[in-house]
Amino acid sequence: MTSPTLPTTASRRIEIVDVLRGFALLTVLLTHFITAFSGYPSFMTDSQIAALPFPELDQIIFKVNLLLFKLKSRVLFSFLFGLGFYFQIRKAERLGISFHSTFIKRLLVMLTIGLIHAYLIQWGDILRWYFVAGLFLMVLYRLNNTIIFVLAVTLAFVVPASESILEMTIPHESPSGISIQRIQQAFLSGSYWETVKMNTLIENQHYVDPWYFVGYVSNILGFFFLGLWAGKVDLFNRTEEYLPYIRRAFIISIPVFLFGSFIFVHPIFSHEESPVAYQILHSFGYRMNTIGLFAFYLGGFILLFRYSRVRLYLEALVPVGKMTLTNYIMQSIVAVLLFNGLGLGLLGRVGPSQTLPIIILFFAFQMIFSAIWLRFFQTGPLEWVWRIAVSGKWQPLLKKDHVTH
């Protein structure tokens, strides 16, 4: 490995953010295709799971995904969106543009895209919650950096962990679940209207469950604020200055992740012996696993990006990271075509061992597609639509070098 060399220009330095966005998209793809969208195991019957060709391998891949990628995709995305919104705020201030009106337009467009995505394409959208988080950010972004950091840790770790424990101890009525048979029947019907109705049923369950709402939105908001904090302290433009702290955080993240994973997978108390004690360990273990791995990914990518040879490979993620919105929605459209009756109807018929090769090939396609697209166009297609919607003006898409006269 060659000696570390730092990019010298702001445009080069910011590439690490696009690398992280690309990696976050990969974790989203893994999480959604391995579990949620393929139906494994929540939307599959016991007989369907038992009939899979490689059930033991499926369980291993499922557990690896749970420990390494599930929820980590959400926190990475949230962190990067918070960071991106801070960049937009600062840009508006530098240009003397009305920050609040521009920012609210961006949030409203994001909310619209999120609602269309969640109800008309595929359930499980996160963009709507970024609208909520963005409103908080818009009001509180001028707070002291220390206060923002404390807010981030409290919302990302303390509140979700406490919520999952209180949910066990305070009597409440949970929303009635939707049967596996009903979910499969709707998604495999081949009817777009039935798909939309089931997306709506699944999504609306979240709105009527205050425990889910508090824990989920709080976690997103916490990492949103952490991204805001990283922007305010100029983490990615002052990497050398913060390098000792980044190294220290990276080293500490390893035992935090390992210890959290251990007590999450092997709690001292069983659920039958002491459900409250089990839930406390289970919840804190999962949060430690998530926080530790988030710091490991973030610190690891920053440290590796300093080495020129490694950076050449990591930069392959830059194009896909620059087209985050387009690739995120594309993943859901492909999921519908793969797993729903509108397409191949694989829901309930494939396990993680069968979806993993699909994930690898599809993400490779997204990397190649993004690189080719950005050779000719200034931005991704959905990013372009977003710009037009926010500005209210036509925006050029084709790069000047490829404009024909």
C-alpha positions as CSV (number, residue, x, y, z in Angstrom):
1,M,0.0,0.0,0.0
2,T,1.4,3.4,-1.0
3,S,1.8,6.2,1.5
4,P,-1.3,8.3,2.1
5,T,-1.8,11.2,-0.2
6,L,-4.6,13.7,0.3
7,P,-6.6,15.3,-2.5
8,T,-5.6,18.9,-2.8
9,T,-8.9,20.5,-4.1
10,A,-12.3,20.8,-2.5
11,S,-13.9,18.9,-5.4
12,R,-11.5,15.9,-4.9
13,R,-11.9,16.0,-1.1
14,I,-15.7,15.8,-1.3
15,E,-15.4,12.6,-3.4
16,I,-15.3,10.6,-0.1
17,V,-18.8,11.7,0.6
18,D,-20.0,10.3,-2.8
19,V,-18.0,7.1,-2.0
20,L,-19.9,6.8,1.3
21,R,-23.2,7.5,-0.5
22,G,-22.4,4.7,-3.0
23,F,-21.6,2.3,-0.1
24,A,-24.8,3.4,1.7
25,L,-26.8,2.5,-1.5
26,L,-25.2,-1.0,-1.5
27,T,-26.2,-1.5,2.2
28,V,-29.8,-0.4,1.3
29,L,-29.9,-2.8,-1.6
30,L,-28.6,-5.7,0.6
31,T,-31.1,-5.0,3.4
32,H,-34.1,-4.6,1.2
33,F,-33.5,-7.5,-1.2
34,I,-32.3,-10.0,1.3
35,T,-35.2,-9.5,3.7
36,A,-38.0,-6.9,3.3
37,F,-38.8,-7.0,-0.5
38,S,-38.1,-10.7,-1.0
39,G,-40.3,-11.5,1.9
40,Y,-37.7,-13.5,3.9
41,P,-38.6,-14.4,6.6
42,S,-41.4,-12.1,7.7
43,F,-43.6,-12.6,4.7
44,M,-43.0,-16.3,4.3
45,T,-44.7,-19.3,5.9
46,D,-42.7,-21.9,7.8
47,S,-43.3,-24.4,5.0
48,Q,-42.0,-21.9,2.4
49,I,-38.8,-21.3,4.4
50,A,-38.3,-25.0,4.9
51,A,-38.7,-25.7,1.2
52,L,-35.9,-23.3,0.2
53,P,-32.9,-25.2,-1.3
54,F,-30.3,-23.8,1.1
55,P,-32.0,-23.0,4.4
56,E,-28.9,-23.2,6.6
57,L,-27.0,-20.8,4.3
58,D,-30.0,-18.5,4.1
59,Q,-29.9,-18.2,7.9
60,I,-26.2,-17.4,7.9
61,I,-26.6,-14.7,5.2
62,F,-29.7,-13.3,7.1
63,K,-27.8,-13.0,10.4
64,V,-24.7,-11.5,8.7
65,N,-27.0,-8.9,7.0
66,L,-28.7,-8.2,10.4
67,L,-25.3,-7.5,12.1
68,L,-23.5,-5.7,9.3
69,F,-26.1,-3.9,7.1
70,K,-29.6,-3.8,8.4
71,L,-30.3,-0.4,10.1
72,K,-26.7,0.6,9.2
73,S,-28.1,1.5,5.7
74,R,-30.6,3.8,7.4
75,V,-28.1,5.5,9.7
76,L,-25.5,6.0,6.9
77,F,-28.2,7.4,4.6
78,S,-29.5,9.7,7.4
79,F,-26.0,10.9,8.2
80,L,-25.2,11.7,4.6
81,F,-28.5,13.5,4.0
82,G,-28.0,15.6,7.1
83,L,-24.5,16.4,5.8
84,G,-25.8,17.2,2.3
85,F,-28.5,19.5,3.6
86,Y,-25.9,21.4,5.6
87,F,-23.9,21.9,2.4
88,Q,-27.0,23.2,0.7
89,I,-27.7,25.6,3.5
90,R,-24.1,26.9,3.4
91,K,-24.2,27.3,-0.4
92,A,-27.5,29.3,-0.2
93,E,-25.9,31.6,2.4
94,R,-22.8,32.1,0.3
95,L,-24.9,33.0,-2.8
96,G,-27.2,35.3,-0.8
97,I,-30.2,33.1,-1.8
98,S,-33.3,33.0,0.5
99,F,-32.3,29.9,2.5
100,H,-35.7,29.1,4.1
101,S,-37.8,29.3,0.9
102,T,-35.3,27.2,-1.1
103,F,-34.8,24.7,1.7
104,I,-38.6,24.3,2.2
105,K,-39.0,23.7,-1.5
106,R,-36.4,21.0,-1.4
107,L,-38.1,19.3,1.5
108,L,-41.5,19.5,-0.1
109,V,-40.2,17.9,-3.3
110,M,-38.5,15.2,-1.2
111,L,-41.8,14.6,0.6
112,T,-43.6,14.3,-2.7
113,I,-41.1,11.8,-4.1
114,G,-41.2,9.8,-0.9
115,L,-45.0,9.5,-0.8
116,I,-45.1,8.5,-4.5
117,H,-42.3,6.0,-3.8
118,A,-43.9,4.5,-0.6
119,Y,-47.5,4.1,-1.9
120,L,-47.2,3.8,-5.7
121,I,-44.0,1.8,-6.1
122,Q,-42.7,0.0,-3.0
123,W,-43.4,0.3,0.7
124,G,-40.5,1.1,3.1
125,D,-39.5,4.6,1.9
126,I,-37.3,6.7,4.1
127,L,-37.5,10.0,2.2
128,R,-40.7,11.2,4.0
129,W,-38.9,11.0,7.3
130,Y,-36.1,13.1,5.9
131,F,-38.8,15.8,5.4
132,V,-39.6,15.7,9.1
133,A,-35.9,15.6,10.1
134,G,-35.2,18.5,7.6
135,L,-37.7,20.7,9.4
136,F,-35.9,20.2,12.7
137,L,-32.6,20.9,11.0
138,M,-33.8,24.1,9.4
139,V,-34.8,25.4,12.8
140,L,-31.9,24.1,14.9
141,Y,-28.9,24.1,12.6
142,R,-27.5,27.3,14.2
143,L,-27.2,25.7,17.6
144,N,-23.7,25.3,19.2
145,N,-21.8,22.3,17.8
146,T,-21.6,20.6,21.2
147,I,-25.3,20.9,21.7
148,I,-26.0,19.5,18.2
149,F,-23.6,16.5,18.9
150,V,-25.4,15.8,22.3
151,L,-28.8,16.0,20.5
152,A,-27.5,13.6,17.9
153,V,-26.3,11.0,20.4
154,T,-29.5,11.3,22.5
155,L,-31.8,10.9,19.5
156,A,-29.8,8.2,17.7
157,F,-29.0,6.0,20.7
158,V,-30.7,6.9,24.0
159,V,-34.3,7.6,22.8
160,P,-34.6,4.5,20.5
161,A,-33.0,2.2,23.1
162,S,-35.3,3.6,25.9
163,E,-38.4,3.4,23.6
164,S,-37.9,-0.3,22.9
165,I,-37.6,-1.0,26.7
166,L,-40.6,1.1,27.6
167,E,-42.6,-0.6,24.9
168,M,-42.1,-3.8,26.9
169,T,-43.1,-2.4,30.3
170,I,-45.9,0.0,29.6
171,P,-49.3,-1.5,28.6
172,H,-50.5,-0.5,25.2
173,E,-52.4,-1.8,22.2
174,S,-50.3,-2.7,19.1
175,P,-51.9,-2.3,15.7
176,S,-53.2,-5.5,14.3
177,G,-50.8,-7.3,12.0
178,I,-51.5,-8.2,8.3
179,S,-51.4,-11.9,7.7
180,I,-48.6,-13.5,5.5
181,Q,-51.3,-15.0,3.3
182,R,-52.9,-11.6,2.7
183,I,-49.6,-9.9,1.9
184,Q,-48.5,-12.6,-0.5
185,Q,-51.9,-12.7,-2.2
186,A,-51.8,-8.9,-2.8
187,F,-48.2,-8.6,-4.0
188,L,-48.4,-11.8,-6.2
189,S,-51.8,-11.0,-7.7
190,G,-50.4,-9.2,-10.7
191,S,-52.7,-6.3,-10.0
192,Y,-51.1,-2.9,-9.7
193,W,-54.1,-1.7,-7.7
194,E,-53.7,-4.6,-5.2
195,T,-50.0,-3.7,-4.8
196,V,-50.9,-0.1,-4.1
197,K,-53.5,-1.1,-1.5
198,M,-51.0,-3.4,0.3
199,N,-48.3,-0.7,0.2
200,T,-50.8,1.6,1.8
201,L,-51.8,-0.9,4.5
202,I,-48.2,-1.7,5.5
203,E,-47.2,2.0,5.5
204,N,-50.3,3.2,7.5
205,Q,-49.5,0.7,10.3
206,H,-46.5,2.7,11.1
207,Y,-48.5,5.9,11.6
208,V,-50.8,4.4,14.1
209,D,-48.0,2.8,16.2
210,P,-46.5,5.5,18.4
211,W,-43.7,3.3,19.6
212,Y,-42.5,2.5,16.1
213,F,-42.9,6.2,15.1
214,V,-40.9,7.5,18.1
215,G,-38.0,5.0,17.8
216,Y,-37.8,5.1,14.0
217,V,-38.0,8.9,13.5
218,S,-35.8,9.6,16.5
219,N,-33.0,7.3,15.1
220,I,-33.2,9.0,11.7
221,L,-33.2,12.5,13.3
222,G,-30.2,11.6,15.5
223,F,-28.0,10.7,12.6
224,F,-29.4,13.6,10.6
225,F,-28.1,15.8,13.3
226,L,-24.8,13.9,13.4
227,G,-24.4,14.7,9.6
228,L,-25.2,18.3,10.4
229,W,-22.5,18.3,13.1
230,A,-20.0,16.8,10.7
231,G,-20.7,19.5,8.3
232,K,-20.4,22.3,10.8
233,V,-17.1,21.1,12.1
234,D,-16.0,20.7,8.4
235,L,-15.0,17.1,9.0
236,F,-14.4,16.2,5.3
237,N,-12.4,19.3,4.5
238,R,-10.2,19.2,7.6
239,T,-9.5,15.5,7.7
240,E,-5.8,15.9,8.5
241,E,-6.6,18.1,11.5
242,Y,-9.1,15.5,12.8
243,L,-7.1,12.5,11.9
244,P,-6.1,11.5,15.5
245,Y,-9.7,11.6,16.5
246,I,-10.8,9.7,13.5
247,R,-8.2,7.0,14.1
248,R,-9.2,6.8,17.8
249,A,-12.9,6.5,17.0
250,F,-12.2,3.8,14.4
251,I,-10.2,1.8,16.9
252,I,-12.9,2.2,19.6
253,S,-15.6,1.3,17.2
254,I,-14.3,-2.3,16.9
255,P,-14.8,-3.5,20.5
256,V,-18.1,-1.5,20.7
257,F,-19.4,-3.3,17.6
258,L,-18.2,-6.7,18.8
259,F,-19.5,-6.4,22.4
260,G,-22.9,-5.0,21.1
261,S,-23.2,-7.8,18.6
262,F,-22.5,-10.4,21.2
263,I,-25.1,-9.2,23.8
264,F,-27.6,-8.7,20.9
265,V,-27.2,-12.3,19.7
266,H,-26.4,-13.9,23.0
267,P,-28.2,-12.0,25.9
268,I,-27.5,-13.3,29.4
269,F,-31.2,-13.6,30.1
270,S,-33.7,-15.5,27.9
271,H,-36.9,-13.9,26.9
272,E,-38.8,-16.6,28.8
273,E,-36.9,-16.1,32.1
274,S,-36.9,-12.3,32.2
275,P,-38.5,-10.5,29.3
276,V,-37.7,-7.0,30.5
277,A,-34.0,-7.8,31.2
278,Y,-33.8,-9.6,27.9
279,Q,-35.2,-6.6,26.1
280,I,-32.8,-4.2,27.8
281,L,-29.8,-6.2,26.7
282,H,-31.2,-6.9,23.3
283,S,-32.0,-3.2,22.7
284,F,-28.7,-1.8,24.0
285,G,-26.7,-4.5,22.2
286,Y,-28.4,-3.7,18.9
287,R,-27.8,0.1,19.4
288,M,-24.1,-0.6,20.3
289,N,-23.8,-2.8,17.2
290,T,-25.2,0.0,15.0
291,I,-23.2,2.9,16.5
292,G,-20.0,0.9,16.5
293,L,-20.4,-0.3,12.9
294,F,-21.4,3.2,11.8
295,A,-18.2,4.6,13.3
296,F,-16.2,1.7,11.8
297,Y,-17.6,2.3,8.3
298,L,-17.2,6.1,8.4
299,G,-13.7,6.1,10.0
300,G,-12.6,3.2,7.8
301,F,-13.6,4.8,4.5
302,I,-12.0,8.1,5.5
303,L,-8.7,6.4,6.5
304,L,-8.6,4.2,3.4
305,F,-9.4,7.0,1.1
306,R,-6.1,8.6,2.1
307,Y,-4.1,5.9,0.3
308,S,-3.9,6.5,-3.5
309,R,-4.0,2.9,-4.6
310,V,-7.1,2.1,-2.4
311,R,-8.7,5.4,-3.4
312,L,-8.6,4.3,-7.1
313,Y,-10.9,1.4,-6.2
314,L,-13.1,3.3,-3.9
315,E,-13.7,6.0,-6.5
316,A,-15.6,3.5,-8.5
317,L,-18.5,4.2,-6.1
318,V,-18.4,8.0,-6.8
319,P,-20.8,7.9,-9.9
320,V,-23.4,5.8,-8.2
321,G,-23.1,8.0,-5.1
322,K,-23.7,11.1,-7.2
323,M,-27.0,9.6,-8.4
324,T,-28.3,8.5,-5.0
325,L,-31.9,9.4,-5.6
326,T,-32.1,7.8,-9.0
327,N,-30.4,4.6,-7.9
328,Y,-32.5,4.4,-4.7
329,I,-35.8,4.6,-6.6
330,M,-34.4,2.3,-9.3
331,Q,-33.8,-0.4,-6.7
332,S,-37.4,-0.3,-5.6
333,I,-38.7,-0.5,-9.2
334,V,-36.4,-3.5,-9.9
335,A,-37.6,-5.1,-6.6
336,V,-41.2,-4.8,-7.8
337,L,-40.3,-6.4,-11.1
338,L,-38.4,-9.3,-9.4
339,F,-40.6,-10.1,-6.4
340,N,-44.1,-9.0,-7.2
341,G,-46.7,-10.5,-9.4
342,L,-46.3,-7.6,-11.7
343,G,-43.0,-9.1,-12.7
344,L,-41.4,-12.5,-11.9
345,G,-43.3,-13.0,-8.7
346,L,-40.4,-14.4,-6.6
347,L,-41.8,-13.2,-3.3
348,G,-41.8,-16.2,-0.9
349,R,-40.0,-18.4,-3.3
350,V,-36.3,-17.4,-2.9
351,G,-34.0,-17.1,0.1
352,P,-31.0,-14.8,0.8
353,S,-28.6,-17.3,-0.8
354,Q,-30.5,-16.9,-4.1
355,T,-31.0,-13.2,-3.9
356,L,-27.3,-12.4,-3.1
357,P,-26.0,-13.1,-6.6
358,I,-28.8,-10.9,-8.0
359,I,-27.8,-8.1,-5.6
360,I,-24.2,-8.3,-6.7
361,L,-25.0,-8.2,-10.4
362,F,-27.6,-5.5,-10.1
363,F,-25.3,-3.2,-8.1
364,A,-22.5,-3.7,-10.6
365,F,-25.0,-2.6,-13.3
366,Q,-25.9,0.5,-11.2
367,M,-22.2,1.4,-11.0
368,I,-21.6,1.0,-14.7
369,F,-24.9,2.7,-15.6
370,S,-24.1,5.7,-13.4
371,A,-20.6,6.0,-14.7
372,I,-21.8,6.0,-18.4
373,W,-24.7,8.3,-17.7
374,L,-22.5,10.9,-16.0
375,R,-20.1,10.9,-18.9
376,F,-22.9,12.6,-21.0
377,F,-25.2,14.2,-18.4
378,Q,-24.6,16.7,-15.6
379,T,-26.7,14.8,-13.0
380,G,-28.9,11.8,-12.6
381,P,-32.4,11.9,-14.2
382,L,-34.4,12.2,-10.9
383,E,-31.8,14.6,-9.5
384,W,-32.5,16.7,-12.6
385,V,-36.2,16.6,-12.0
386,W,-35.7,17.6,-8.4
387,R,-33.6,20.6,-9.5
388,I,-36.3,21.8,-11.9
389,A,-39.1,21.3,-9.3
390,V,-37.1,23.3,-6.7
391,S,-36.0,26.1,-9.0
392,G,-39.2,26.3,-11.1
393,K,-36.9,26.7,-14.1
394,W,-35.7,24.5,-16.9
395,Q,-32.2,23.1,-16.1
396,P,-29.8,21.8,-18.7
397,L,-29.1,18.1,-18.4
398,L,-26.7,17.3,-21.2
399,K,-23.0,18.3,-20.6
400,K,-21.8,21.1,-22.7
401,D,-19.2,18.9,-24.4
402,H,-22.0,16.7,-25.8
403,V,-24.4,19.4,-26.9
404,T,-24.8,19.3,-30.6
405,H,-24.9,22.6,-32.6
